[in-house]
Amino acid sequence: MQVNQSGWKTPINFLILISIVVPIAFSSWMALLNNFVIEKANFDGSDIGLLQSVREIPGFLAFTAVFVLAFIREQRFMIVALIMLTMGTALTGWFPSLFGLLATTVLMSTGFHYFETLKQSLSLQWLSKEEAPEMLGKLLSVGALASLITYGVLWVLLELVGLAYHWVYTIAGGAGLVIVIWMSLTFPQFETKTPQNKRLFLRKRYWLYYALTFMSGARRQIFTVFAGFLMVEKFGYSAADITLLFLINYLFNFLFAKRIGRFIGEVGERKALIFEYLGLIGVFVGYALVQTAEWAAALYVIDHLFFALVLAIKTYLQKIADPADMASTAGVSFTINHIAAVVIPVTFGLIWLVSPSAVFYIGAGMAVISLVLSLNIPNRPEEGNEVRILKWS
Protein backbone atom coordinates (compact mmCIF):
# COMPACT_ATOMS: atom_id res chain seq x y z
CA MET A 1 0.00 0.00 0.00
CA GLN A 2 1.82 3.08 -1.28
CA VAL A 3 0.56 5.74 1.12
CA ASN A 4 1.88 7.97 3.84
CA GLN A 5 0.75 6.89 7.30
CA SER A 6 1.68 7.48 10.91
CA GLY A 7 0.75 5.28 13.88
CA TRP A 8 -2.99 4.67 13.96
CA LYS A 9 -3.65 7.35 11.33
CA THR A 10 -3.68 4.84 8.49
CA PRO A 11 -5.82 4.51 5.36
CA ILE A 12 -7.41 1.35 6.77
CA ASN A 13 -8.51 3.13 9.95
CA PHE A 14 -9.80 5.99 7.80
CA LEU A 15 -11.90 3.48 5.82
CA ILE A 16 -13.14 1.86 9.05
CA LEU A 17 -14.29 5.21 10.45
CA ILE A 18 -16.17 6.21 7.31
CA SER A 19 -17.80 2.77 7.38
CA ILE A 20 -19.18 3.78 10.80
CA VAL A 21 -20.24 7.32 9.89
CA VAL A 22 -22.44 6.38 6.95
CA PRO A 23 -24.65 3.86 8.81
CA ILE A 24 -25.16 6.38 11.62
CA ALA A 25 -26.53 8.96 9.19
CA PHE A 26 -28.01 6.96 6.30
CA SER A 27 -29.50 4.10 8.34
CA SER A 28 -31.22 6.66 10.58
CA TRP A 29 -32.60 8.50 7.56
CA MET A 30 -33.97 5.31 6.05
CA ALA A 31 -35.33 3.86 9.30
CA LEU A 32 -37.38 6.92 10.18
CA LEU A 33 -38.43 8.03 6.70
CA ASN A 34 -41.74 6.22 6.13
CA ASN A 35 -43.18 7.03 9.55
CA PHE A 36 -41.94 10.62 9.41
CA VAL A 37 -43.35 11.47 5.98
CA ILE A 38 -46.75 9.97 6.81
CA GLU A 39 -47.11 11.31 10.36
CA LYS A 40 -45.52 14.74 9.93
CA ALA A 41 -45.58 15.58 6.22
CA ASN A 42 -48.89 13.89 5.29
CA PHE A 43 -47.37 12.08 2.30
CA ASP A 44 -49.43 9.88 0.02
CA GLY A 45 -48.18 7.21 -2.38
CA SER A 46 -47.36 9.65 -5.18
CA ASP A 47 -45.35 11.86 -2.81
CA ILE A 48 -43.17 9.04 -1.51
CA GLY A 49 -42.71 7.73 -5.06
CA LEU A 50 -41.50 11.15 -6.17
CA LEU A 51 -39.18 11.42 -3.18
CA GLN A 52 -37.62 8.01 -3.82
CA SER A 53 -37.17 8.77 -7.51
CA VAL A 54 -35.43 12.04 -6.68
CA ARG A 55 -33.24 10.17 -4.18
CA GLU A 56 -31.92 7.94 -6.98
CA ILE A 57 -31.01 10.79 -9.35
CA PRO A 58 -27.62 11.53 -7.69
CA GLY A 59 -26.74 7.84 -8.04
CA PHE A 60 -27.48 7.99 -11.75
CA LEU A 61 -25.27 11.10 -11.98
CA ALA A 62 -22.38 9.59 -9.99
CA PHE A 63 -20.16 9.73 -13.08
CA THR A 64 -19.88 13.50 -12.55
CA ALA A 65 -17.53 12.77 -9.64
CA VAL A 66 -14.64 12.47 -12.11
CA PHE A 67 -15.18 16.07 -13.23
CA VAL A 68 -15.08 17.34 -9.64
CA LEU A 69 -11.78 15.50 -9.13
CA ALA A 70 -10.18 17.94 -11.55
CA PHE A 71 -10.48 20.55 -8.77
CA ILE A 72 -10.25 18.61 -5.51
CA ARG A 73 -8.41 15.50 -4.34
CA GLU A 74 -10.41 12.34 -3.73
CA GLN A 75 -9.91 12.19 0.03
CA ARG A 76 -11.00 15.81 0.50
CA PHE A 77 -13.92 15.25 -1.85
CA MET A 78 -14.98 12.29 0.30
CA ILE A 79 -14.98 14.50 3.41
CA VAL A 80 -17.16 17.06 1.58
CA ALA A 81 -19.53 14.28 0.48
CA LEU A 82 -19.81 13.00 4.07
CA ILE A 83 -20.55 16.53 5.31
CA MET A 84 -23.38 16.76 2.75
CA LEU A 85 -24.73 13.37 3.83
CA THR A 86 -24.69 14.09 7.56
CA MET A 87 -26.05 17.65 7.20
CA GLY A 88 -28.84 16.42 4.94
CA THR A 89 -29.82 13.88 7.60
CA ALA A 90 -29.61 16.42 10.45
CA LEU A 91 -31.85 18.88 8.59
CA THR A 92 -34.48 16.38 7.41
CA GLY A 93 -36.73 16.56 10.46
CA TRP A 94 -36.94 20.35 10.40
CA PHE A 95 -38.64 20.56 6.99
CA PRO A 96 -41.76 18.32 7.09
CA SER A 97 -43.13 19.26 3.67
CA LEU A 98 -42.81 17.90 0.15
CA PHE A 99 -40.44 20.60 -1.09
CA GLY A 100 -38.51 20.68 2.17
CA LEU A 101 -37.97 16.90 2.07
CA LEU A 102 -37.04 17.01 -1.61
CA ALA A 103 -34.36 19.59 -0.81
CA THR A 104 -32.88 17.76 2.18
CA THR A 105 -33.08 14.44 0.32
CA VAL A 106 -31.12 15.81 -2.64
CA LEU A 107 -28.46 17.11 -0.24
CA MET A 108 -28.27 13.82 1.66
CA SER A 109 -28.39 11.60 -1.41
CA THR A 110 -25.81 13.58 -3.35
CA GLY A 111 -23.39 13.21 -0.46
CA PHE A 112 -24.20 9.51 -0.07
CA HIS A 113 -23.75 8.59 -3.73
CA TYR A 114 -20.57 10.60 -4.20
CA PHE A 115 -19.25 8.98 -1.05
CA GLU A 116 -20.01 5.45 -2.30
CA THR A 117 -18.27 6.21 -5.60
CA LEU A 118 -15.18 7.60 -3.86
CA LYS A 119 -15.08 4.82 -1.29
CA GLN A 120 -14.84 2.19 -4.01
CA SER A 121 -12.15 4.14 -5.82
CA LEU A 122 -9.99 4.84 -2.75
CA SER A 123 -10.43 1.35 -1.30
CA LEU A 124 -9.17 -0.26 -4.49
CA GLN A 125 -6.26 2.20 -4.63
CA TRP A 126 -5.23 1.91 -0.97
CA LEU A 127 -5.67 -1.86 -0.55
CA SER A 128 -3.41 -4.38 -2.22
CA LYS A 129 -4.98 -7.01 -4.48
CA GLU A 130 -4.16 -9.67 -1.89
CA GLU A 131 -5.76 -7.93 1.09
CA ALA A 132 -8.71 -6.27 -0.71
CA PRO A 133 -11.29 -9.12 -0.57
CA GLU A 134 -10.98 -9.77 3.17
CA MET A 135 -10.62 -6.08 4.06
CA LEU A 136 -13.67 -5.08 2.00
CA GLY A 137 -15.58 -7.80 3.82
CA LYS A 138 -14.33 -6.43 7.15
CA LEU A 139 -15.51 -2.92 6.22
CA LEU A 140 -18.93 -4.35 5.37
CA SER A 141 -18.96 -6.11 8.74
CA VAL A 142 -18.04 -2.88 10.56
CA GLY A 143 -20.83 -1.04 8.75
CA ALA A 144 -23.31 -3.75 9.72
CA LEU A 145 -22.34 -3.48 13.40
CA ALA A 146 -22.69 0.30 13.23
CA SER A 147 -26.16 -0.11 11.71
CA LEU A 148 -27.18 -2.55 14.46
CA ILE A 149 -26.09 -0.10 17.18
CA THR A 150 -27.77 2.78 15.35
CA TYR A 151 -31.11 0.94 15.18
CA GLY A 152 -30.84 0.17 18.89
CA VAL A 153 -30.16 3.81 19.77
CA LEU A 154 -33.03 4.96 17.55
CA TRP A 155 -35.41 2.62 19.35
CA VAL A 156 -34.30 3.98 22.74
CA LEU A 157 -34.64 7.61 21.60
CA LEU A 158 -38.10 7.06 20.12
CA GLU A 159 -39.68 4.52 22.48
CA LEU A 160 -38.07 5.19 25.86
CA VAL A 161 -36.97 8.82 25.68
CA GLY A 162 -39.84 9.89 23.44
CA LEU A 163 -37.87 12.37 21.36
CA ALA A 164 -39.55 14.08 18.42
CA TYR A 165 -38.47 13.09 14.94
CA HIS A 166 -36.63 16.33 14.24
CA TRP A 167 -34.42 15.89 17.31
CA VAL A 168 -33.65 12.27 16.43
CA TYR A 169 -32.64 13.27 12.91
CA THR A 170 -30.53 16.10 14.31
CA ILE A 171 -28.74 13.82 16.78
CA ALA A 172 -28.04 11.15 14.13
CA GLY A 173 -26.81 13.57 11.48
CA GLY A 174 -24.99 15.72 14.04
CA ALA A 175 -23.13 12.75 15.51
CA GLY A 176 -21.95 11.75 12.05
CA LEU A 177 -20.96 15.33 11.24
CA VAL A 178 -18.83 15.62 14.40
CA ILE A 179 -16.94 12.43 13.48
CA VAL A 180 -16.38 13.69 9.91
CA ILE A 181 -15.03 17.05 11.07
CA TRP A 182 -12.74 15.30 13.55
CA MET A 183 -11.46 13.02 10.78
CA SER A 184 -10.79 15.98 8.48
CA LEU A 185 -8.69 17.64 11.19
CA THR A 186 -6.89 14.48 12.33
CA PHE A 187 -6.02 12.31 9.35
CA PRO A 188 -3.31 13.32 6.90
CA GLN A 189 -3.78 13.32 3.15
CA PHE A 190 -2.75 9.87 1.99
CA GLU A 191 -0.77 9.68 -1.22
CA THR A 192 -1.38 6.98 -3.81
CA LYS A 193 1.20 5.61 -6.18
CA THR A 194 -0.78 6.17 -9.38
CA PRO A 195 -2.35 9.54 -10.34
CA GLN A 196 -5.98 9.09 -11.42
CA ASN A 197 -7.40 9.88 -14.85
CA LYS A 198 -9.59 12.97 -14.59
CA ARG A 199 -11.78 12.28 -17.61
CA LEU A 200 -14.84 10.20 -18.36
CA PHE A 201 -14.45 7.08 -20.48
CA LEU A 202 -15.67 3.57 -21.19
CA ARG A 203 -13.05 0.96 -22.00
CA LYS A 204 -14.01 -1.96 -24.25
CA ARG A 205 -11.87 -4.37 -22.26
CA TYR A 206 -13.91 -3.63 -19.11
CA TRP A 207 -17.16 -4.67 -20.82
CA LEU A 208 -17.72 -7.70 -18.60
CA TYR A 209 -17.31 -5.60 -15.46
CA TYR A 210 -19.88 -3.10 -16.77
CA ALA A 211 -22.32 -5.92 -17.59
CA LEU A 212 -21.96 -7.55 -14.18
CA THR A 213 -22.43 -4.14 -12.52
CA PHE A 214 -25.63 -3.45 -14.46
CA MET A 215 -27.10 -6.85 -13.59
CA SER A 216 -26.12 -6.35 -9.94
CA GLY A 217 -28.07 -3.07 -9.91
CA ALA A 218 -31.12 -4.81 -11.39
CA ARG A 219 -30.97 -7.52 -8.72
CA ARG A 220 -30.65 -4.86 -5.99
CA GLN A 221 -33.85 -3.16 -7.13
CA ILE A 222 -35.86 -6.40 -7.07
CA PHE A 223 -34.70 -7.05 -3.51
CA THR A 224 -35.10 -3.47 -2.28
CA VAL A 225 -38.47 -2.73 -3.88
CA PHE A 226 -40.31 -6.02 -4.29
CA ALA A 227 -38.98 -8.53 -1.75
CA GLY A 228 -39.94 -6.30 1.17
CA PHE A 229 -43.26 -5.45 -0.49
CA LEU A 230 -43.99 -9.17 -0.76
CA MET A 231 -43.51 -9.52 2.99
CA VAL A 232 -46.08 -6.86 3.75
CA GLU A 233 -48.65 -7.47 1.01
CA LYS A 234 -48.74 -11.28 0.95
CA PHE A 235 -47.77 -12.21 4.50
CA GLY A 236 -48.88 -9.17 6.49
CA TYR A 237 -45.54 -8.36 8.10
CA SER A 238 -45.74 -5.30 10.37
CA ALA A 239 -43.21 -2.48 10.50
CA ALA A 240 -41.75 -4.09 13.62
CA ASP A 241 -41.42 -7.42 11.78
CA ILE A 242 -39.58 -5.77 8.88
CA THR A 243 -37.31 -3.95 11.33
CA LEU A 244 -36.49 -7.27 12.98
CA LEU A 245 -35.60 -8.74 9.58
CA PHE A 246 -33.25 -5.80 8.98
CA LEU A 247 -31.62 -6.41 12.34
CA ILE A 248 -31.12 -10.08 11.48
CA ASN A 249 -29.67 -9.12 8.10
CA TYR A 250 -27.15 -6.73 9.64
CA LEU A 251 -26.28 -9.25 12.33
CA PHE A 252 -25.50 -11.82 9.66
CA ASN A 253 -23.42 -9.26 7.77
CA PHE A 254 -21.49 -8.48 10.93
CA LEU A 255 -20.82 -12.17 11.60
CA PHE A 256 -20.08 -13.38 8.07
CA ALA A 257 -19.08 -10.47 5.78
CA LYS A 258 -15.37 -10.69 6.62
CA ARG A 259 -15.44 -14.47 6.12
CA ILE A 260 -17.18 -14.00 2.79
CA GLY A 261 -14.45 -11.56 1.77
CA ARG A 262 -11.82 -14.14 2.78
CA PHE A 263 -13.76 -16.78 0.80
CA ILE A 264 -13.60 -14.60 -2.32
CA GLY A 265 -9.85 -14.17 -1.84
CA GLU A 266 -9.37 -17.93 -1.55
CA VAL A 267 -11.56 -19.25 -4.37
CA GLY A 268 -11.39 -16.29 -6.76
CA GLU A 269 -14.00 -14.02 -8.27
CA ARG A 270 -15.22 -16.51 -10.87
CA LYS A 271 -16.19 -19.26 -8.43
CA ALA A 272 -17.56 -16.78 -5.87
CA LEU A 273 -19.91 -15.17 -8.40
CA ILE A 274 -20.98 -18.53 -9.85
CA PHE A 275 -21.93 -19.57 -6.29
CA GLU A 276 -23.82 -16.30 -5.76
CA TYR A 277 -25.85 -16.49 -8.95
CA LEU A 278 -26.72 -20.16 -8.55
CA GLY A 279 -27.98 -19.28 -5.09
CA LEU A 280 -29.94 -16.28 -6.37
CA ILE A 281 -31.72 -18.37 -8.98
CA GLY A 282 -33.00 -20.53 -6.13
CA VAL A 283 -33.90 -17.51 -3.99
CA PHE A 284 -35.92 -15.77 -6.72
CA VAL A 285 -37.77 -18.94 -7.68
CA GLY A 286 -38.41 -19.39 -3.96
CA TYR A 287 -39.94 -15.91 -3.73
CA ALA A 288 -42.23 -16.77 -6.64
CA LEU A 289 -43.46 -19.99 -5.02
CA VAL A 290 -43.29 -19.31 -1.26
CA GLN A 291 -46.51 -19.81 0.69
CA THR A 292 -45.50 -19.30 4.32
CA ALA A 293 -44.28 -16.22 6.15
CA GLU A 294 -41.45 -18.14 7.81
CA TRP A 295 -39.95 -19.36 4.53
CA ALA A 296 -40.35 -15.89 3.04
CA ALA A 297 -38.34 -14.46 5.94
CA ALA A 298 -35.65 -17.10 5.45
CA LEU A 299 -35.39 -16.24 1.75
CA TYR A 300 -35.17 -12.54 2.62
CA VAL A 301 -32.24 -13.11 4.98
CA ILE A 302 -30.43 -15.44 2.55
CA ASP A 303 -30.98 -12.94 -0.28
CA HIS A 304 -29.43 -10.15 1.78
CA LEU A 305 -26.48 -12.33 2.78
CA PHE A 306 -25.66 -12.91 -0.89
CA PHE A 307 -25.13 -9.14 -1.23
CA ALA A 308 -21.72 -9.50 0.41
CA LEU A 309 -20.55 -11.56 -2.57
CA VAL A 310 -20.93 -8.48 -4.78
CA LEU A 311 -17.49 -7.58 -3.42
CA ALA A 312 -16.15 -10.04 -6.01
CA ILE A 313 -17.16 -7.66 -8.80
CA LYS A 314 -15.09 -4.90 -7.20
CA THR A 315 -12.02 -7.05 -6.71
CA TYR A 316 -12.39 -8.32 -10.29
CA LEU A 317 -12.13 -4.70 -11.46
CA GLN A 318 -9.09 -4.13 -9.26
CA LYS A 319 -7.31 -7.05 -10.92
CA ILE A 320 -8.08 -6.18 -14.56
CA ALA A 321 -8.01 -2.37 -14.52
CA ASP A 322 -5.24 0.13 -15.06
CA PRO A 323 -4.59 1.53 -11.55
CA ALA A 324 -5.08 5.05 -12.97
CA ASP A 325 -8.67 4.18 -13.99
CA MET A 326 -10.10 3.47 -10.54
CA ALA A 327 -11.71 6.87 -9.89
CA SER A 328 -13.29 7.33 -13.30
CA THR A 329 -14.43 3.71 -13.57
CA ALA A 330 -15.99 3.86 -10.10
CA GLY A 331 -18.09 6.85 -11.16
CA VAL A 332 -19.15 5.26 -14.44
CA SER A 333 -19.97 1.92 -12.81
CA PHE A 334 -22.11 3.57 -10.13
CA THR A 335 -24.14 5.26 -12.86
CA ILE A 336 -24.48 1.95 -14.73
CA ASN A 337 -25.60 0.30 -11.49
CA HIS A 338 -28.34 2.91 -11.08
CA ILE A 339 -29.78 2.65 -14.59
CA ALA A 340 -31.91 -0.21 -13.27
CA ALA A 341 -33.06 2.00 -10.38
CA VAL A 342 -34.76 4.28 -12.89
CA VAL A 343 -36.40 1.57 -15.00
CA ILE A 344 -37.21 -1.47 -12.87
CA PRO A 345 -39.43 -0.04 -10.07
CA VAL A 346 -41.88 1.46 -12.58
CA THR A 347 -41.94 -1.30 -15.20
CA PHE A 348 -41.88 -4.19 -12.76
CA GLY A 349 -44.50 -2.46 -10.64
CA LEU A 350 -46.90 -2.80 -13.58
CA ILE A 351 -45.97 -6.49 -13.94
CA TRP A 352 -46.62 -6.90 -10.19
CA LEU A 353 -50.22 -5.78 -10.66
CA VAL A 354 -50.75 -8.70 -13.03
CA SER A 355 -48.56 -11.36 -11.38
CA PRO A 356 -46.20 -10.84 -8.41
CA SER A 357 -44.63 -14.24 -9.10
CA ALA A 358 -43.67 -13.10 -12.60
CA VAL A 359 -41.47 -10.37 -11.11
CA PHE A 360 -39.40 -12.96 -9.27
CA TYR A 361 -39.30 -15.38 -12.21
CA ILE A 362 -37.86 -12.53 -14.29
CA GLY A 363 -35.42 -11.94 -11.43
CA ALA A 364 -34.39 -15.58 -11.68
CA GLY A 365 -33.87 -15.04 -15.40
CA MET A 366 -31.62 -12.08 -14.61
CA ALA A 367 -29.65 -14.29 -12.24
CA VAL A 368 -29.20 -16.79 -15.08
CA ILE A 369 -27.81 -14.00 -17.29
CA SER A 370 -25.44 -12.99 -14.49
CA LEU A 371 -24.37 -16.62 -14.11
CA VAL A 372 -23.53 -16.85 -17.81
CA LEU A 373 -21.55 -13.61 -17.58
CA SER A 374 -19.62 -14.84 -14.54
CA LEU A 375 -18.56 -17.96 -16.45
CA ASN A 376 -16.58 -15.63 -18.74
CA ILE A 377 -14.31 -14.49 -15.87
CA PRO A 378 -10.85 -16.13 -16.10
CA ASN A 379 -9.56 -18.12 -13.14
CA ARG A 380 -6.75 -15.56 -12.81
CA PRO A 381 -8.06 -12.22 -14.09
CA GLU A 382 -5.48 -9.49 -14.76
CA GLU A 383 -4.69 -6.75 -17.25
CA GLY A 384 -4.68 -8.40 -20.67
CA ASN A 385 -6.65 -11.39 -19.34
CA GLU A 386 -9.99 -9.77 -18.53
CA VAL A 387 -12.31 -12.37 -20.09
CA ARG A 388 -12.24 -15.87 -21.51
CA ILE A 389 -14.04 -14.99 -24.74
CA LEU A 390 -14.92 -11.77 -26.61
CA LYS A 391 -11.68 -9.99 -25.79
CA TRP A 392 -11.80 -6.38 -26.92
CA SER A 393 -8.72 -4.20 -26.86
C-alpha positions in Angstrom: 0.0 0.0 0.0 1.8 3.1 -1.3 0.6 5.7 1.1 1.9 8.0 3.8 0.7 6.9 7.3 1.7 7.5 10.9 0.8 5.3 13.9 -3.0 4.7 14.0 -3.6 7.3 11.3 -3.7 4.8 8.5 -5.8 4.5 5.4 -7.4 1.4 6.8 -8.5 3.1 10.0 -9.8 6.0 7.8 -11.9 3.5 5.8 -13.1 1.9 9.0 -14.3 5.2 10.4 -16.2 6.2 7.3 -17.8 2.8 7.4 -19.2 3.8 10.8 -20.2 7.3 9.9 -22.4 6.4 7.0 -24.6 3.9 8.8 -25.2 6.4 11.6 -26.5 9.0 9.2 -28.0 7.0 6.3 -29.5 4.1 8.3 -31.2 6.7 10.6 -32.6 8.5 7.6 -34.0 5.3 6.1 -35.3 3.9 9.3 -37.4 6.9 10.2 -38.4 8.0 6.7 -41.7 6.2 6.1 -43.2 7.0 9.5 -41.9 10.6 9.4 -43.4 11.5 6.0 -46.7 10.0 6.8 -47.1 11.3 10.4 -45.5 14.7 9.9 -45.6 15.6 6.2 -48.9 13.9 5.3 -47.4 12.1 2.3 -49.4 9.9 0.0 -48.2 7.2 -2.4 -47.4 9.6 -5.2 -45.4 11.9 -2.8 -43.2 9.0 -1.5 -42.7 7.7 -5.1 -41.5 11.2 -6.2 -39.2 11.4 -3.2 -37.6 8.0 -3.8 -37.2 8.8 -7.5 -35.4 12.0 -6.7 -33.2 10.2 -4.2 -31.9 7.9 -7.0 -31.0 10.8 -9.4 -27.6 11.5 -7.7 -26.7 7.8 -8.0 -27.5 8.0 -11.8 -25.3 11.1 -12.0 -22.4 9.6 -10.0 -20.2 9.7 -13.1 -19.9 13.5 -12.6 -17.5 12.8 -9.6 -14.6 12.5 -12.1 -15.2 16.1 -13.2 -15.1 17.3 -9.6 -11.8 15.5 -9.1 -10.2 17.9 -11.5 -10.5 20.6 -8.8 -10.3 18.6 -5.5 -8.4 15.5 -4.3 -10.4 12.3 -3.7 -9.9 12.2 0.0 -11.0 15.8 0.5 -13.9 15.2 -1.9 -15.0 12.3 0.3 -15.0 14.5 3.4 -17.2 17.1 1.6 -19.5 14.3 0.5 -19.8 13.0 4.1 -20.6 16.5 5.3 -23.4 16.8 2.8 -24.7 13.4 3.8 -24.7 14.1 7.6 -26.1 17.7 7.2 -28.8 16.4 4.9 -29.8 13.9 7.6 -29.6 16.4 10.4 -31.9 18.9 8.6 -34.5 16.4 7.4 -36.7 16.6 10.5 -36.9 20.3 10.4 -38.6 20.6 7.0 -41.8 18.3 7.1 -43.1 19.3 3.7 -42.8 17.9 0.2 -40.4 20.6 -1.1 -38.5 20.7 2.2 -38.0 16.9 2.1 -37.0 17.0 -1.6 -34.4 19.6 -0.8 -32.9 17.8 2.2 -33.1 14.4 0.3 -31.1 15.8 -2.6 -28.5 17.1 -0.2 -28.3 13.8 1.7 -28.4 11.6 -1.4 -25.8 13.6 -3.4 -23.4 13.2 -0.5 -24.2 9.5 -0.1 -23.7 8.6 -3.7 -20.6 10.6 -4.2 -19.3 9.0 -1.0 -20.0 5.5 -2.3 -18.3 6.2 -5.6 -15.2 7.6 -3.9 -15.1 4.8 -1.3 -14.8 2.2 -4.0 -12.1 4.1 -5.8 -10.0 4.8 -2.7 -10.4 1.4 -1.3 -9.2 -0.3 -4.5 -6.3 2.2 -4.6 -5.2 1.9 -1.0 -5.7 -1.9 -0.6 -3.4 -4.4 -2.2 -5.0 -7.0 -4.5 -4.2 -9.7 -1.9 -5.8 -7.9 1.1 -8.7 -6.3 -0.7 -11.3 -9.1 -0.6 -11.0 -9.8 3.2 -10.6 -6.1 4.1 -13.7 -5.1 2.0 -15.6 -7.8 3.8 -14.3 -6.4 7.1 -15.5 -2.9 6.2 -18.9 -4.4 5.4 -19.0 -6.1 8.7 -18.0 -2.9 10.6 -20.8 -1.0 8.7 -23.3 -3.8 9.7 -22.3 -3.5 13.4 -22.7 0.3 13.2 -26.2 -0.1 11.7 -27.2 -2.5 14.5 -26.1 -0.1 17.2 -27.8 2.8 15.3 -31.1 0.9 15.2 -30.8 0.2 18.9 -30.2 3.8 19.8 -33.0 5.0 17.6 -35.4 2.6 19.4 -34.3 4.0 22.7 -34.6 7.6 21.6 -38.1 7.1 20.1 -39.7 4.5 22.5 -38.1 5.2 25.9 -37.0 8.8 25.7 -39.8 9.9 23.4 -37.9 12.4 21.4 -39.6 14.1 18.4 -38.5 13.1 14.9 -36.6 16.3 14.2 -34.4 15.9 17.3 -33.6 12.3 16.4 -32.6 13.3 12.9 -30.5 16.1 14.3 -28.7 13.8 16.8 -28.0 11.1 14.1 -26.8 13.6 11.5 -25.0 15.7 14.0 -23.1 12.7 15.5 -21.9 11.8 12.0 -21.0 15.3 11.2 -18.8 15.6 14.4 -16.9 12.4 13.5 -16.4 13.7 9.9 -15.0 17.0 11.1 -12.7 15.3 13.6 -11.5 13.0 10.8 -10.8 16.0 8.5 -8.7 17.6 11.2 -6.9 14.5 12.3 -6.0 12.3 9.4 -3.3 13.3 6.9 -3.8 13.3 3.1 -2.8 9.9 2.0 -0.8 9.7 -1.2 -1.4 7.0 -3.8 1.2 5.6 -6.2 -0.8 6.2 -9.4 -2.4 9.5 -10.3 -6.0 9.1 -11.4 -7.4 9.9 -14.9 -9.6 13.0 -14.6 -11.8 12.3 -17.6 -14.8 10.2 -18.4 -14.5 7.1 -20.5 -15.7 3.6 -21.2 -13.0 1.0 -22.0 -14.0 -2.0 -24.2 -11.9 -4.4 -22.3 -13.9 -3.6 -19.1 -17.2 -4.7 -20.8 -17.7 -7.7 -18.6 -17.3 -5.6 -15.5 -19.9 -3.1 -16.8 -22.3 -5.9 -17.6 -22.0 -7.5 -14.2 -22.4 -4.1 -12.5 -25.6 -3.5 -14.5 -27.1 -6.9 -13.6 -26.1 -6.3 -9.9 -28.1 -3.1 -9.9 -31.1 -4.8 -11.4 -31.0 -7.5 -8.7 -30.6 -4.9 -6.0 -33.9 -3.2 -7.1 -35.9 -6.4 -7.1 -34.7 -7.1 -3.5 -35.1 -3.5 -2.3 -38.5 -2.7 -3.9 -40.3 -6.0 -4.3 -39.0 -8.5 -1.7 -39.9 -6.3 1.2 -43.3 -5.4 -0.5 -44.0 -9.2 -0.8 -43.5 -9.5 3.0 -46.1 -6.9 3.7 -48.7 -7.5 1.0 -48.7 -11.3 0.9 -47.8 -12.2 4.5 -48.9 -9.2 6.5 -45.5 -8.4 8.1 -45.7 -5.3 10.4 -43.2 -2.5 10.5 -41.7 -4.1 13.6 -41.4 -7.4 11.8 -39.6 -5.8 8.9 -37.3 -3.9 11.3 -36.5 -7.3 13.0 -35.6 -8.7 9.6 -33.2 -5.8 9.0 -31.6 -6.4 12.3 -31.1 -10.1 11.5 -29.7 -9.1 8.1 -27.2 -6.7 9.6 -26.3 -9.3 12.3 -25.5 -11.8 9.7 -23.4 -9.3 7.8 -21.5 -8.5 10.9 -20.8 -12.2 11.6 -20.1 -13.4 8.1 -19.1 -10.5 5.8 -15.4 -10.7 6.6 -15.4 -14.5 6.1 -17.2 -14.0 2.8 -14.5 -11.6 1.8 -11.8 -14.1 2.8 -13.8 -16.8 0.8 -13.6 -14.6 -2.3 -9.9 -14.2 -1.8 -9.4 -17.9 -1.5 -11.6 -19.2 -4.4 -11.4 -16.3 -6.8 -14.0 -14.0 -8.3 -15.2 -16.5 -10.9 -16.2 -19.3 -8.4 -17.6 -16.8 -5.9 -19.9 -15.2 -8.4 -21.0 -18.5 -9.8 -21.9 -19.6 -6.3 -23.8 -16.3 -5.8 -25.9 -16.5 -9.0 -26.7 -20.2 -8.6 -28.0 -19.3 -5.1 -29.9 -16.3 -6.4 -31.7 -18.4 -9.0 -33.0 -20.5 -6.1 -33.9 -17.5 -4.0 -35.9 -15.8 -6.7 -37.8 -18.9 -7.7 -38.4 -19.4 -4.0 -39.9 -15.9 -3.7 -42.2 -16.8 -6.6 -43.5 -20.0 -5.0 -43.3 -19.3 -1.3 -46.5 -19.8 0.7 -45.5 -19.3 4.3 -44.3 -16.2 6.2 -41.4 -18.1 7.8 -40.0 -19.4 4.5 -40.4 -15.9 3.0 -38.3 -14.5 5.9 -35.7 -17.1 5.5 -35.4 -16.2 1.7 -35.2 -12.5 2.6 -32.2 -13.1 5.0 -30.4 -15.4 2.6 -31.0 -12.9 -0.3 -29.4 -10.2 1.8 -26.5 -12.3 2.8 -25.7 -12.9 -0.9 -25.1 -9.1 -1.2 -21.7 -9.5 0.4 -20.5 -11.6 -2.6 -20.9 -8.5 -4.8 -17.5 -7.6 -3.4 -16.1 -10.0 -6.0 -17.2 -7.7 -8.8 -15.1 -4.9 -7.2 -12.0 -7.0 -6.7 -12.4 -8.3 -10.3 -12.1 -4.7 -11.5 -9.1 -4.1 -9.3 -7.3 -7.0 -10.9 -8.1 -6.2 -14.6 -8.0 -2.4 -14.5 -5.2 0.1 -15.1 -4.6 1.5 -11.5 -5.1 5.1 -13.0 -8.7 4.2 -14.0 -10.1 3.5 -10.5 -11.7 6.9 -9.9 -13.3 7.3 -13.3 -14.4 3.7 -13.6 -16.0 3.9 -10.1 -18.1 6.8 -11.2 -19.2 5.3 -14.4 -20.0 1.9 -12.8 -22.1 3.6 -10.1 -24.1 5.3 -12.9 -24.5 1.9 -14.7 -25.6 0.3 -11.5 -28.3 2.9 -11.1 -29.8 2.7 -14.6 -31.9 -0.2 -13.3 -33.1 2.0 -10.4 -34.8 4.3 -12.9 -36.4 1.6 -15.0 -37.2 -1.5 -12.9 -39.4 0.0 -10.1 -41.9 1.5 -12.6 -41.9 -1.3 -15.2 -41.9 -4.2 -12.8 -44.5 -2.5 -10.6 -46.9 -2.8 -13.6 -46.0 -6.5 -13.9 -46.6 -6.9 -10.2 -50.2 -5.8 -10.7 -50.7 -8.7 -13.0 -48.6 -11.4 -11.4 -46.2 -10.8 -8.4 -44.6 -14.2 -9.1 -43.7 -13.1 -12.6 -41.5 -10.4 -11.1 -39.4 -13.0 -9.3 -39.3 -15.4 -12.2 -37.9 -12.5 -14.3 -35.4 -11.9 -11.4 -34.4 -15.6 -11.7 -33.9 -15.0 -15.4 -31.6 -12.1 -14.6 -29.6 -14.3 -12.2 -29.2 -16.8 -15.1 -27.8 -14.0 -17.3 -25.4 -13.0 -14.5 -24.4 -16.6 -14.1 -23.5 -16.8 -17.8 -21.6 -13.6 -17.6 -19.6 -14.8 -14.5 -18.6 -18.0 -16.5 -16.6 -15.6 -18.7 -14.3 -14.5 -15.9 -10.9 -16.1 -16.1 -9.6 -18.1 -13.1 -6.7 -15.6 -12.8 -8.1 -12.2 -14.1 -5.5 -9.5 -14.8 -4.7 -6.8 -17.2 -4.7 -8.4 -20.7 -6.7 -11.4 -19.3 -10.0 -9.8 -18.5 -12.3 -12.4 -20.1 -12.2 -15.9 -21.5 -14.0 -15.0 -24.7 -14.9 -11.8 -26.6 -11.7 -10.0 -25.8 -11.8 -6.4 -26.9 -8.7 -4.2 -26.9 
